[in-house]
Amino acid sequence: MRSRTKNRATCGCARRRRRIYAGCGIRQSPLRRAFTIIEVMAVIVILGILAGIVAVNVVGRIDKARVIATKANLKLLHNSVTQFKLDTGQFPSEEEGLLELIVEPTDVTGWDPSGYLNTTEIPKDSWGNDFMYQLYPESGMPFVIISYGADGEEGGEGNDADLYSTDAN
């Protein structure tokens, strides 16, 4: 008789032949064993909607952050060109462009030996495109530095819109 009791659950539930949860006496209805397919589908739909909302908000903020970072770089470059003009008495040439901010041109005097940028390369805009430098553009300003936006082409709207250093100040 003792050998039979050793194989049975100690809580006595096995003798009653009831369905139990984890052998501890918590009863489980035989009619409700798992989630129905409708419940699982409802959870999947809700998770999909939430993921879509989060994705739209994150992508929008990333695009906005790229525009802000590009405007900051435009302002930095604009101020560097202005400092170059104050030191040398002339603007960087349109042929050499922004490169004259980090490499001393041969035809100027008063160029700062440490350069006008803290880096050894001209920064790119947030989309990986080069900035464009124009001397005496149609706007009447002495110079302008342009980022052509996400598409890298002149014109556009939204994230593809052109950004100008004269607007970033």
C-alpha positions in Angstrom: 0.0 0.0 0.0 2.8 2.3 0.7 4.3 1.9 -2.8 1.0 3.2 -4.3 1.0 6.4 -2.3 4.6 7.3 -3.2 3.7 7.6 -6.9 0.7 9.9 -6.3 0.7 13.6 -5.8 1.1 14.7 -2.2 -1.8 17.1 -2.3 -4.3 14.3 -2.9 -5.6 15.8 -6.2 -4.5 12.7 -8.2 -6.9 10.5 -6.2 -9.9 12.8 -7.0 -9.1 12.7 -10.8 -9.7 16.3 -11.3 -7.8 18.5 -13.6 -5.3 20.6 -11.7 -2.9 23.3 -12.5 0.8 22.6 -11.7 -0.2 19.9 -9.2 -1.0 22.3 -6.4 -4.8 22.0 -6.2 -5.8 25.0 -8.4 -8.6 23.7 -10.5 -8.9 24.4 -14.2 -12.1 24.1 -16.1 -11.9 21.4 -18.7 -13.8 23.8 -21.1 -11.1 26.6 -21.0 -7.6 25.2 -21.7 -6.0 27.8 -24.1 -6.6 31.1 -25.9 -9.0 30.9 -28.8 -7.9 31.9 -32.3 -10.0 35.1 -32.1 -8.3 36.2 -28.9 -4.9 35.6 -30.5 -5.9 37.5 -33.7 -7.2 40.4 -31.6 -3.9 40.7 -29.7 -2.0 40.6 -33.0 -4.2 43.4 -34.5 -3.7 45.6 -31.4 0.0 45.1 -31.5 0.1 45.9 -35.2 -1.8 49.1 -34.7 0.5 50.2 -31.8 3.6 49.4 -33.9 2.3 51.4 -36.8 1.7 54.5 -34.5 5.1 54.2 -33.0 6.8 53.8 -36.4 5.1 56.9 -37.8 6.1 59.0 -34.8 9.7 57.8 -34.8 10.2 58.3 -38.6 8.8 61.8 -38.4 11.2 62.7 -35.5 14.2 61.3 -37.4 13.5 63.4 -40.4 13.0 66.5 -38.2 16.3 65.8 -36.4 18.1 65.5 -39.8 16.8 68.9 -40.8 17.8 70.5 -37.5 21.3 68.9 -37.7 21.8 70.1 -41.3 20.7 73.7 -40.3 23.3 73.6 -37.5 26.0 72.6 -39.9 24.9 75.3 -42.3 25.2 77.9 -39.6 28.6 76.6 -38.6 29.9 76.7 -42.2 28.3 80.2 -42.7 30.1 81.5 -39.6 33.4 79.9 -40.7 33.2 81.6 -44.2 32.4 84.9 -42.5 35.5 84.5 -40.2 37.6 83.6 -43.3 36.5 86.9 -44.9 37.3 88.9 -41.8 40.8 87.3 -41.6 41.7 87.4 -45.3 39.7 90.2 -46.7 38.0 88.0 -49.3 35.6 85.1 -49.5 36.7 81.6 -50.4 36.8 81.2 -54.2 33.9 79.4 -55.9 36.3 77.0 -57.5 37.8 75.8 -54.3 34.8 76.5 -52.2 34.6 75.3 -48.6 37.9 73.4 -49.0 39.6 76.7 -48.3 38.3 76.6 -44.8 40.6 73.7 -44.0 43.4 74.0 -46.6 45.3 77.2 -46.8 44.9 78.8 -50.2 48.0 80.2 -51.9 46.6 83.5 -53.0 45.5 84.9 -49.6 47.2 86.4 -46.5 46.0 86.4 -43.0 44.6 82.8 -43.2 44.4 81.2 -39.7 47.0 78.4 -39.5 44.6 76.3 -37.5 41.9 76.5 -40.2 38.3 77.5 -39.8 36.8 74.2 -38.9 37.5 71.8 -36.0 37.7 68.9 -38.5 40.0 68.0 -41.4 37.1 67.3 -43.7 34.2 69.4 -44.9 31.0 68.1 -43.1 28.2 66.6 -45.2 24.5 67.2 -44.7 22.5 64.8 -42.7 21.6 62.8 -45.8 25.3 62.3 -46.8 25.3 64.9 -49.6 27.9 67.7 -50.0 27.0 71.2 -49.3 27.1 73.6 -52.2 28.9 77.0 -51.9 27.8 79.9 -54.2 29.5 83.2 -54.2 27.2 86.2 -54.9 24.0 84.3 -55.6 20.8 85.8 -57.0 19.5 86.6 -53.5 21.9 89.5 -53.3 23.8 88.1 -50.4 27.6 87.9 -50.6 27.5 84.0 -50.4 25.2 81.1 -49.6 25.8 77.5 -48.6 23.1 75.1 -49.7 21.9 71.6 -48.8 19.6 70.2 -51.4 17.7 68.1 -48.8 17.0 64.4 -48.7 16.8 63.9 -52.5 20.1 65.7 -53.1 18.5 67.7 -56.0 17.6 71.3 -56.4 14.0 72.2 -55.4 11.6 70.0 -53.6 9.2 70.1 -50.7 9.1 68.6 -47.2 12.3 66.7 -46.5 13.4 67.2 -50.1 13.3 71.0 -49.7 16.5 73.0 -50.1 18.1 74.5 -46.9 20.1 77.7 -47.1 22.8 79.0 -44.7 21.2 82.5 -44.9 18.0 81.0 -43.5 19.8 79.0 -40.7 21.1 82.1 -39.0 
